[in-house]
């Protein structure tokens, strides 16, 4: 009698993981380098150990990316093992996604049972923004995996007679999460710490001692890298991108720390408080990415807590619900009200929490289905989910217009069946709950399929079909709208939240006044492979023309950098095409004081840089963003223009720095 259920459980788990793998691997190479900014850093790290250690944008180690390089290390190792290509770049992200689904399943199964774990894993796998990030070379995939592992370890730590190392191991995972995406990893700490202190079987002194040990392992696993960078002589390492004083602590605490909350981050985008508020997660920019099951998670999670309200303090199920709901509450609140840089794809960090709460809460309602209140919760949750799906799907009303009414119709039928499910035969009850699950997941599943069957590139990707989201609202380019990035916005606002010109396009120019818009039509053309070789800036992808590539490749081995240009995204596009280091002046936003004009002049005098490529970033601010950050890139652009002769190759303005006027 027990062998068949075990066989079914193993088969269903295998089916979940294989289906996730197929979904995430589907046509994976179609997006090419995806985010060129990180792809160029992996290219550099695959050929230079120093570049790998520091996360440099180029193998000549001029400047780092604006994050700690933990996520890059995984891709660097893959590139070193299998060669640098789109698959070796992106497959590690897919594996991280599959692992996250498996760890979440294991965590939920321990308290909710096998099918609760399967449901939670399916919810995570079918979250649109998860399908986006687990196929993309951003740090978010590794962050989500590590935080899910930390939650699993914490929940193991509250079990009776558990090993003493579980909670310190959770600290290790959070610490390495910091190395993936800095202080965002710490948003789960309130939930993990409070749940352990509340639910642990150990005495209070032992609990406090364990919490201290976990804090120590977290500090060590995150802090060793900060100490290494701080103690390494600045003259023999790359400049720390994203900081104004070549400081990794400034990067962690400022640009990638408090500045993300307040919007006060020198060298950043400034205050991007375009939609901050309680409904931000449901608004145009984020709703289609993550919001589908947030109400379901809250309703089922809170109802589950009510069902087990008389359980002892150490109850594992309550602890698990509090971990997932606490994670969702704290991270969701920060994302809702943060005034600094916050891209819609950051919301992938909410996906495990939503999935965990849904899986455990639904299992508790199912077990107590003899109680009319539990059946009402199940039925009502499905109707609320269907109503939200109707709203989100109508934001892309010209895409699968039949889907929203179908979901609503099926949900109504399933909701009625759930109200009387205690009277149905076992087979009919199983069919009813299956119908409810299908109806509840149909909306996000459709968006997920649209995500994996669409190519994405650039720094601001968005999940779902065209028009489903972005920064804010999402920009779409490429033939037939099949190529998606965060270029222009759906509501005609630019990256700083200010109104842009008609059609959401910018009229900005390059630092020297002759370049093209980063968010206007020329940039969109470059995303489709326009031979003009336009500049995508931080919102698009640079695809240089063949003649530009040939010029940069000419005698590239004789120079430290084949070229230099403002902004890491611009530099990345040329570096990937030329396969030689390209200096990113000013780092990601063009606002970092690296190199200074004096340093740049020295490099030119030493014939270390062959070409300067005229380009614009941040809407053509000429190296300055919202009046903040260094003016070094503007000064360099002006000096080059005054002292060297411009030439146009494939529509791109370049300056040969080895020939003076």
PALOKE-760969 format. One line per field, with one value per residue (C-alpha): residue number from 1; residue in three letters; x, y, z. Coordinates in steps of 0.2 Angstrom, whole numbers, plus 5000, padded with zeros to 4 digits. Layout:
# residues N
nr <- c(NUM_...)
rest <- c(ALA_...)
c1 <- c(X_...)
c2 <- c(Y_...)
c3 <- c(Z_...)
This chain:
# residues 661
nr <- c(1_2_3_4_5_6_7_8_9_10_11_12_13_14_15_16_17_18_19_20_21_22_23_24_25_26_27_28_29_30_31_32_33_34_35_36_37_38_39_40_41_42_43_44_45_46_47_48_49_50_51_52_53_54_55_56_57_58_59_60_61_62_63_64_65_66_67_68_69_70_71_72_73_74_75_76_77_78_79_80_81_82_83_84_85_86_87_88_89_90_91_92_93_94_95_96_97_98_99_100_101_102_103_104_105_106_107_108_109_110_111_112_113_114_115_116_117_118_119_120_121_122_123_124_125_126_127_128_129_130_131_132_133_134_135_136_137_138_139_140_141_142_143_144_145_146_147_148_149_150_151_152_153_154_155_156_157_158_159_160_161_162_163_164_165_166_167_168_169_170_171_172_173_174_175_176_177_178_179_180_181_182_183_184_185_186_187_188_189_190_191_192_193_194_195_196_197_198_199_200_201_202_203_204_205_206_207_208_209_210_211_212_213_214_215_216_217_218_219_220_221_222_223_224_225_226_227_228_229_230_231_232_233_234_235_236_237_238_239_240_241_242_243_244_245_246_247_248_249_250_251_252_253_254_255_256_257_258_259_260_261_262_263_264_265_266_267_268_269_270_271_272_273_274_275_276_277_278_279_280_281_282_283_284_285_286_287_288_289_290_291_292_293_294_295_296_297_298_299_300_301_302_303_304_305_306_307_308_309_310_311_312_313_314_315_316_317_318_319_320_321_322_323_324_325_326_327_328_329_330_331_332_333_334_335_336_337_338_339_340_341_342_343_344_345_346_347_348_349_350_351_352_353_354_355_356_357_358_359_360_361_362_363_364_365_366_367_368_369_370_371_372_373_374_375_376_377_378_379_380_381_382_383_384_385_386_387_388_389_390_391_392_393_394_395_396_397_398_399_400_401_402_403_404_405_406_407_408_409_410_411_412_413_414_415_416_417_418_419_420_421_422_423_424_425_426_427_428_429_430_431_432_433_434_435_436_437_438_439_440_441_442_443_444_445_446_447_448_449_450_451_452_453_454_455_456_457_458_459_460_461_462_463_464_465_466_467_468_469_470_471_472_473_474_475_476_477_478_479_480_481_482_483_484_485_486_487_488_489_490_491_492_493_494_495_496_497_498_499_500_501_502_503_504_505_506_507_508_509_510_511_512_513_514_515_516_517_518_519_520_521_522_523_524_525_526_527_528_529_530_531_532_533_534_535_536_537_538_539_540_541_542_543_544_545_546_547_548_549_550_551_552_553_554_555_556_557_558_559_560_561_562_563_564_565_566_567_568_569_570_571_572_573_574_575_576_577_578_579_580_581_582_583_584_585_586_587_588_589_590_591_592_593_594_595_596_597_598_599_600_601_602_603_604_605_606_607_608_609_610_611_612_613_614_615_616_617_618_619_620_621_622_623_624_625_626_627_628_629_630_631_632_633_634_635_636_637_638_639_640_641_642_643_644_645_646_647_648_649_650_651_652_653_654_655_656_657_658_659_660_661)
rest <- c(UNK_UNK_UNK_UNK_UNK_UNK_UNK_UNK_UNK_UNK_UNK_UNK_UNK_UNK_UNK_UNK_UNK_UNK_UNK_UNK_UNK_UNK_UNK_UNK_UNK_UNK_UNK_UNK_UNK_UNK_UNK_UNK_UNK_UNK_UNK_UNK_UNK_UNK_UNK_UNK_UNK_UNK_UNK_UNK_UNK_UNK_UNK_UNK_UNK_UNK_UNK_UNK_UNK_UNK_UNK_UNK_UNK_UNK_UNK_UNK_UNK_UNK_UNK_UNK_UNK_UNK_UNK_UNK_UNK_UNK_UNK_UNK_UNK_UNK_UNK_UNK_UNK_UNK_UNK_UNK_UNK_UNK_UNK_UNK_UNK_UNK_UNK_UNK_UNK_UNK_UNK_UNK_UNK_UNK_UNK_UNK_UNK_UNK_UNK_UNK_UNK_UNK_UNK_UNK_UNK_UNK_UNK_UNK_UNK_UNK_UNK_UNK_UNK_UNK_UNK_UNK_UNK_UNK_UNK_UNK_UNK_UNK_UNK_UNK_UNK_UNK_UNK_UNK_UNK_UNK_UNK_UNK_UNK_UNK_UNK_UNK_UNK_UNK_UNK_UNK_UNK_UNK_UNK_UNK_UNK_UNK_UNK_UNK_UNK_UNK_UNK_UNK_UNK_UNK_UNK_UNK_UNK_UNK_UNK_UNK_UNK_UNK_UNK_UNK_UNK_UNK_UNK_UNK_UNK_UNK_UNK_UNK_UNK_UNK_UNK_UNK_UNK_UNK_UNK_UNK_UNK_UNK_UNK_UNK_UNK_UNK_UNK_UNK_UNK_UNK_UNK_UNK_UNK_UNK_UNK_UNK_UNK_UNK_UNK_UNK_UNK_UNK_UNK_UNK_UNK_UNK_UNK_UNK_UNK_UNK_UNK_UNK_UNK_UNK_UNK_UNK_UNK_UNK_UNK_UNK_UNK_UNK_UNK_UNK_UNK_UNK_UNK_UNK_UNK_UNK_UNK_UNK_UNK_UNK_UNK_UNK_UNK_UNK_UNK_UNK_UNK_UNK_UNK_UNK_UNK_UNK_UNK_UNK_UNK_UNK_UNK_UNK_UNK_UNK_UNK_UNK_UNK_UNK_UNK_UNK_UNK_UNK_UNK_UNK_UNK_UNK_UNK_UNK_UNK_UNK_UNK_UNK_UNK_UNK_UNK_UNK_UNK_UNK_UNK_UNK_UNK_UNK_UNK_UNK_UNK_UNK_UNK_UNK_UNK_UNK_UNK_UNK_UNK_UNK_UNK_UNK_UNK_UNK_UNK_UNK_UNK_UNK_UNK_UNK_UNK_UNK_UNK_UNK_UNK_UNK_UNK_UNK_UNK_UNK_UNK_UNK_UNK_UNK_UNK_UNK_UNK_UNK_UNK_UNK_UNK_UNK_UNK_UNK_UNK_UNK_UNK_UNK_UNK_UNK_UNK_UNK_UNK_UNK_UNK_UNK_UNK_UNK_UNK_UNK_UNK_UNK_UNK_UNK_UNK_UNK_UNK_UNK_UNK_UNK_UNK_UNK_UNK_UNK_UNK_UNK_UNK_UNK_UNK_UNK_UNK_UNK_UNK_UNK_UNK_UNK_UNK_UNK_UNK_UNK_UNK_UNK_UNK_UNK_UNK_UNK_UNK_UNK_UNK_UNK_UNK_UNK_UNK_UNK_UNK_UNK_UNK_UNK_UNK_UNK_UNK_UNK_UNK_UNK_UNK_UNK_UNK_UNK_UNK_UNK_UNK_UNK_UNK_UNK_UNK_UNK_UNK_UNK_UNK_UNK_UNK_UNK_UNK_UNK_UNK_UNK_UNK_UNK_UNK_UNK_UNK_UNK_UNK_UNK_UNK_UNK_UNK_UNK_UNK_UNK_UNK_UNK_UNK_UNK_UNK_UNK_UNK_UNK_UNK_UNK_UNK_UNK_UNK_UNK_UNK_UNK_UNK_UNK_UNK_UNK_UNK_UNK_UNK_UNK_UNK_UNK_UNK_UNK_UNK_UNK_UNK_UNK_UNK_UNK_UNK_UNK_UNK_UNK_UNK_UNK_UNK_UNK_UNK_UNK_UNK_UNK_UNK_UNK_UNK_UNK_UNK_UNK_UNK_UNK_UNK_UNK_UNK_UNK_UNK_UNK_UNK_UNK_UNK_UNK_UNK_UNK_UNK_UNK_UNK_UNK_UNK_UNK_UNK_UNK_UNK_UNK_UNK_UNK_UNK_UNK_UNK_UNK_UNK_UNK_UNK_UNK_UNK_UNK_UNK_UNK_UNK_UNK_UNK_UNK_UNK_UNK_UNK_UNK_UNK_UNK_UNK_UNK_UNK_UNK_UNK_UNK_UNK_UNK_UNK_UNK_UNK_UNK_UNK_UNK_UNK_UNK_UNK_UNK_UNK_UNK_UNK_UNK_UNK_UNK_UNK_UNK_UNK_UNK_UNK_UNK_UNK_UNK_UNK_UNK_UNK_UNK_UNK_UNK_UNK_UNK_UNK_UNK_UNK_UNK_UNK_UNK_UNK_UNK_UNK_UNK_UNK_UNK_UNK_UNK_UNK_UNK_UNK_UNK_UNK_UNK_UNK_UNK_UNK_UNK_UNK_UNK_UNK_UNK_UNK_UNK_UNK_UNK_UNK_UNK_UNK_UNK_UNK_UNK_UNK_UNK_UNK_UNK_UNK_UNK_UNK_UNK_UNK_UNK_UNK_UNK_UNK_UNK_UNK_UNK_UNK_UNK_UNK_UNK_UNK_UNK_UNK_UNK_UNK_UNK_UNK_UNK_UNK_UNK_UNK_UNK_UNK_UNK_UNK_UNK_UNK_UNK_UNK_UNK_UNK_UNK_UNK_UNK_UNK_UNK_UNK_UNK_UNK)
c1 <- c(5000_5014_5025_5013_5011_5030_5032_5019_5028_5045_5037_5028_5043_5054_5040_5041_5059_5060_5046_5055_5071_5063_5053_5069_5080_5068_5077_5089_5102_5090_5093_5112_5121_5105_5112_5128_5134_5136_5140_5156_5161_5160_5170_5183_5183_5185_5202_5208_5209_5210_5195_5186_5190_5185_5171_5179_5170_5185_5200_5212_5204_5199_5183_5171_5153_5142_5139_5149_5154_5147_5134_5148_5159_5147_5146_5165_5168_5156_5164_5181_5175_5164_5171_5163_5146_5128_5124_5139_5133_5115_5114_5120_5105_5094_5102_5100_5081_5079_5088_5078_5062_5069_5074_5057_5049_5059_5056_5037_5035_5042_5027_5014_5016_5022_5008_5010_5028_5023_5011_5024_5037_5025_5020_5038_5043_5028_5030_5034_5048_5056_5056_5064_5078_5082_5086_5095_5113_5108_5113_5095_5094_5108_5101_5084_5092_5103_5089_5078_5092_5093_5075_5076_5090_5081_5066_5077_5085_5068_5065_5067_5084_5091_5109_5117_5124_5108_5106_5124_5122_5108_5119_5132_5119_5113_5131_5134_5118_5126_5140_5127_5117_5123_5111_5095_5100_5097_5078_5074_5084_5069_5058_5072_5078_5061_5054_5069_5068_5050_5049_5065_5065_5081_5082_5083_5102_5105_5093_5103_5119_5114_5108_5125_5133_5123_5126_5145_5144_5135_5147_5162_5154_5150_5164_5179_5177_5174_5190_5200_5195_5197_5215_5220_5231_5220_5234_5234_5215_5201_5191_5175_5161_5146_5156_5162_5178_5184_5176_5167_5160_5153_5146_5138_5131_5127_5123_5117_5112_5102_5102_5090_5078_5080_5084_5099_5113_5127_5131_5114_5098_5092_5075_5065_5049_5037_5025_5030_5016_5005_4999_5016_5017_5001_5004_5008_5027_5027_5010_5012_5029_5024_5007_4996_4996_5001_4983_4981_4998_4991_4974_4979_4994_4984_4970_4982_4989_4971_4968_4984_4982_4981_4997_5012_5025_5037_5025_5034_5020_5017_5036_5036_5021_5028_5045_5036_5024_5037_5048_5034_5029_5046_5053_5036_5035_5053_5049_5033_5040_5058_5062_5079_5083_5071_5068_5053_5063_5069_5052_5058_5064_5046_5043_5048_5039_5023_5025_5029_5014_5002_5008_5007_4991_4982_4987_4980_4963_4962_4965_4952_4939_4926_4925_4914_4926_4940_4930_4925_4943_4948_4933_4936_4954_4951_4939_4950_4965_4953_4948_4966_4970_4956_4964_4982_4977_4967_4983_4988_4970_4975_4985_4975_4959_4950_4961_4954_4935_4940_4950_4935_4922_4932_4936_4918_4914_4929_4924_4907_4914_4926_4911_4904_4920_4917_4902_4910_4917_4936_4939_4927_4935_4953_4946_4939_4955_4965_4953_4955_4974_4974_4963_4973_4990_4983_4987_5005_5008_5003_5014_5028_5026_5026_5042_5052_5047_5052_5070_5076_5091_5097_5098_5079_5070_5052_5042_5026_5020_5023_5016_5016_5028_5045_5053_5040_5028_5042_5050_5049_5058_5065_5055_5037_5040_5048_5064_5061_5071_5068_5071_5056_5042_5024_5017_5029_5041_5059_5071_5071_5052_5051_5040_5049_5044_5030_5030_5040_5056_5070_5077_5094_5111_5128_5141_5149_5132_5133_5128_5111_5097_5099_5080_5074_5072_5090_5093_5078_5085_5102_5093_5087_5105_5105_5122_5123_5129_5120_5121_5109_5115_5109_5092_5097_5110_5124_5126_5140_5141_5154_5165_5166_5171_5184_5192_5192_5199_5213_5230_5219_5233_5245_5234_5228_5211_5204_5193_5185_5167_5156_5145_5147_5133_5140_5158_5151_5142_5159_5169_5158_5159_5178_5183_5196_5195_5185_5186_5170_5172_5162_5156_5138_5130_5145_5145_5160_5176_5186_5197_5200_5204_5222_5223_5214_5227_5241_5234_5232_5250_5256_5246_5236_5219_5216_5199_5187_5169_5156_5141_5128_5121_5107_5097_5112_5117_5135_5142_5131_5115_5102_5116_5125_5141_5158_5160_5175_5167_5161_5178_5186_5173_5176_5195_5194_5183_5195_5211_5206_5198_5181_5177_5161_5161_5144_5135_5146_5157_5174_5191_5208_5218_5234_5233_5232_5225)
c2 <- c(5000_5012_5008_5016_5033_5034_5030_5043_5056_5052_5053_5069_5078_5072_5079_5096_5097_5091_5102_5117_5112_5111_5127_5137_5129_5132_5142_5148_5154_5166_5180_5180_5189_5195_5209_5214_5223_5207_5196_5208_5205_5186_5188_5197_5185_5170_5177_5186_5179_5197_5202_5187_5191_5209_5208_5219_5225_5222_5210_5225_5229_5247_5247_5234_5231_5240_5224_5212_5198_5183_5179_5182_5169_5155_5161_5164_5146_5139_5150_5143_5125_5126_5142_5159_5158_5162_5144_5144_5161_5157_5138_5142_5153_5139_5127_5140_5141_5122_5121_5135_5125_5109_5118_5126_5109_5101_5115_5115_5096_5095_5104_5104_5087_5081_5089_5106_5105_5102_5116_5128_5123_5125_5142_5147_5140_5148_5165_5176_5186_5170_5163_5179_5180_5161_5163_5179_5184_5196_5192_5189_5171_5166_5178_5169_5152_5157_5165_5150_5139_5151_5149_5130_5130_5141_5130_5115_5124_5125_5107_5096_5088_5097_5099_5115_5120_5123_5141_5146_5138_5149_5164_5157_5157_5175_5181_5174_5181_5198_5194_5191_5207_5216_5222_5216_5199_5206_5209_5191_5193_5199_5185_5172_5178_5181_5164_5155_5165_5161_5143_5135_5120_5127_5137_5156_5156_5143_5152_5168_5159_5151_5167_5175_5161_5163_5182_5178_5166_5178_5192_5181_5174_5192_5202_5192_5199_5217_5216_5209_5223_5236_5230_5227_5242_5252_5255_5237_5233_5240_5255_5250_5254_5262_5272_5289_5286_5269_5261_5244_5249_5265_5254_5242_5255_5269_5266_5248_5251_5265_5275_5262_5266_5285_5289_5299_5290_5300_5294_5285_5289_5301_5299_5288_5288_5287_5275_5271_5267_5252_5247_5247_5228_5228_5243_5243_5241_5226_5219_5207_5202_5196_5201_5186_5176_5189_5190_5171_5170_5182_5175_5157_5161_5171_5158_5144_5153_5154_5135_5131_5145_5133_5123_5124_5138_5126_5121_5119_5123_5140_5143_5140_5151_5165_5163_5165_5178_5188_5187_5193_5207_5215_5213_5218_5234_5239_5236_5246_5261_5263_5279_5274_5263_5248_5238_5228_5212_5214_5207_5189_5190_5189_5173_5160_5168_5169_5151_5144_5153_5147_5129_5127_5138_5128_5112_5117_5123_5106_5096_5106_5106_5098_5115_5127_5141_5133_5129_5147_5153_5141_5147_5165_5164_5157_5171_5184_5177_5176_5194_5200_5189_5198_5215_5210_5202_5217_5227_5217_5215_5212_5197_5181_5190_5174_5170_5182_5177_5159_5160_5169_5156_5141_5149_5152_5134_5128_5140_5132_5115_5120_5125_5108_5098_5089_5080_5075_5058_5057_5056_5071_5081_5078_5084_5100_5104_5101_5112_5126_5125_5126_5141_5150_5147_5150_5168_5168_5152_5161_5176_5163_5155_5172_5176_5160_5161_5179_5186_5198_5210_5225_5230_5232_5216_5213_5197_5193_5198_5215_5229_5218_5228_5237_5252_5257_5249_5240_5245_5234_5234_5222_5214_5211_5217_5200_5208_5216_5227_5242_5255_5267_5267_5263_5279_5291_5293_5291_5283_5297_5297_5313_5316_5312_5317_5309_5291_5289_5293_5305_5319_5318_5319_5312_5320_5329_5334_5323_5306_5298_5296_5281_5279_5285_5277_5275_5265_5254_5251_5245_5232_5224_5223_5240_5241_5259_5253_5265_5266_5258_5266_5258_5254_5244_5234_5240_5230_5239_5238_5226_5241_5248_5230_5229_5245_5241_5224_5232_5230_5228_5217_5232_5242_5239_5244_5243_5258_5268_5275_5282_5270_5251_5246_5255_5248_5230_5230_5234_5223_5208_5211_5214_5202_5214_5225_5241_5254_5259_5278_5282_5265_5260_5277_5286_5295_5287_5297_5284_5287_5305_5317_5317_5298_5297_5309_5298_5282_5291_5297_5279_5273_5261_5266_5265_5273_5284_5280_5294_5288_5294_5287_5291_5301_5310_5318_5318_5307_5316_5309_5321_5333_5320_5311_5315_5326_5316_5308_5325_5332_5317_5319_5337_5335_5321_5332_5347_5337_5323_5322_5314_5301_5292_5273_5264_5279_5279_5294_5288_5296_5288_5293_5288_5302_5320_5335)
c3 <- c(5000_5004_4988_4976_4984_4986_4967_4963_4973_4965_4948_4951_4959_4944_4932_4941_4940_4922_4916_4924_4915_4899_4901_4906_4893_4879_4865_4879_4866_4857_4869_4865_4878_4887_4898_4889_4905_4915_4899_4896_4914_4912_4896_4905_4920_4909_4903_4918_4936_4943_4932_4939_4957_4956_4944_4931_4916_4905_4906_4907_4924_4922_4933_4941_4938_4951_4962_4971_4959_4968_4954_4941_4948_4944_4926_4925_4930_4917_4904_4909_4908_4892_4883_4883_4874_4877_4883_4896_4901_4904_4908_4926_4929_4923_4935_4949_4945_4945_4961_4969_4964_4972_4988_4990_4987_5000_5013_5010_5009_5027_5034_5021_5013_4996_4985_4995_4990_4972_4971_4979_4966_4952_4958_4959_4942_4933_4941_4925_4933_4939_4921_4915_4928_4928_4910_4912_4917_4931_4949_4954_4950_4962_4975_4975_4976_4991_5001_4998_5005_5020_5023_5022_5034_5046_5046_5049_5064_5073_5072_5088_5090_5075_5072_5079_5062_5053_5058_5056_5038_5035_5039_5027_5013_5017_5017_5000_4995_4999_4988_4974_4976_4992_5005_4996_5003_5021_5018_5023_5040_5051_5046_5048_5065_5073_5068_5075_5091_5092_5087_5092_5104_5113_5128_5127_5130_5117_5105_5107_5106_5089_5083_5087_5078_5063_5063_5064_5049_5039_5043_5038_5022_5016_5025_5019_5001_5008_5018_5003_4992_5005_5010_4992_4985_4975_4962_4958_4956_4946_4952_4961_4950_4957_4971_4970_4981_4974_4990_4991_5008_4999_4986_4998_5010_4998_4980_4983_5001_5009_4993_4986_4999_4999_4981_4988_4979_4971_4954_4953_4944_4958_4966_4954_4965_4950_4957_4975_4986_4993_4976_4967_4966_4957_4946_4927_4929_4942_4942_4927_4933_4951_4957_4951_4967_4981_4987_4987_4997_5010_5012_5012_5024_5036_5036_5039_5054_5060_5058_5068_5081_5095_5090_5102_5101_5092_5078_5062_5051_5059_5058_5040_5037_5047_5037_5020_5025_5035_5019_5008_5020_5023_5005_4998_5009_5004_4986_4987_4996_4990_4982_4974_4959_4959_4943_4941_4939_4957_4962_4958_4976_4981_4971_4984_4998_4988_4982_5000_5008_4994_4995_5014_5016_5002_5011_5027_5020_5011_5026_5036_5021_5032_5040_5029_5033_5025_5010_5009_5010_4996_4985_4989_4986_4969_4964_4970_4960_4945_4947_4948_4933_4923_4928_4924_4907_4902_4902_4886_4880_4862_4867_4870_4872_4876_4891_4904_4902_4901_4918_4926_4919_4925_4941_4945_4941_4952_4966_4967_4967_4981_4992_4991_4989_5006_4998_4982_4979_4981_4962_4959_4973_4966_4949_4957_4966_4950_4941_4954_4953_4934_4934_4947_4938_4920_4920_4926_4916_4900_4904_4908_4891_4883_4892_4887_4869_4867_4866_4879_4880_4889_4907_4910_4904_4908_4908_4898_4881_4874_4885_4900_4910_4911_4919_4921_4908_4898_4881_4867_4851_4837_4823_4827_4845_4848_4856_4873_4884_4896_4883_4882_4894_4891_4900_4891_4906_4905_4917_4929_4930_4920_4905_4888_4871_4861_4860_4875_4866_4871_4862_4871_4863_4867_4878_4863_4856_4840_4847_4846_4859_4871_4872_4855_4838_4833_4849_4845_4828_4835_4845_4828_4822_4812_4804_4810_4826_4837_4856_4868_4884_4900_4893_4877_4869_4857_4841_4832_4813_4804_4799_4817_4823_4810_4814_4833_4829_4819_4829_4845_4853_4852_4865_4882_4877_4859_4863_4877_4878_4891_4901_4904_4893_4878_4882_4884_4867_4858_4869_4866_4847_4846_4860_4866_4882_4880_4894_4902_4906_4921_4925_4923_4923_4917_4933_4942_4943_4934_4924_4928_4914_4920_4920_4903_4896_4903_4895_4878_4879_4883_4867_4878_4870_4852_4849_4858_4853_4855_4865_4877_4893_4905_4892_4885_4902_4896_4910_4924_4930_4938_4942_4953_4952_4944_4928_4923_4908_4902_4903_4894_4880_4878_4878_4865_4854_4855_4852_4840_4823_4822_4809_4805_4803_4800_4807_4823_4828_4833_4837_4833_4849_4841_4829_4834_4825)
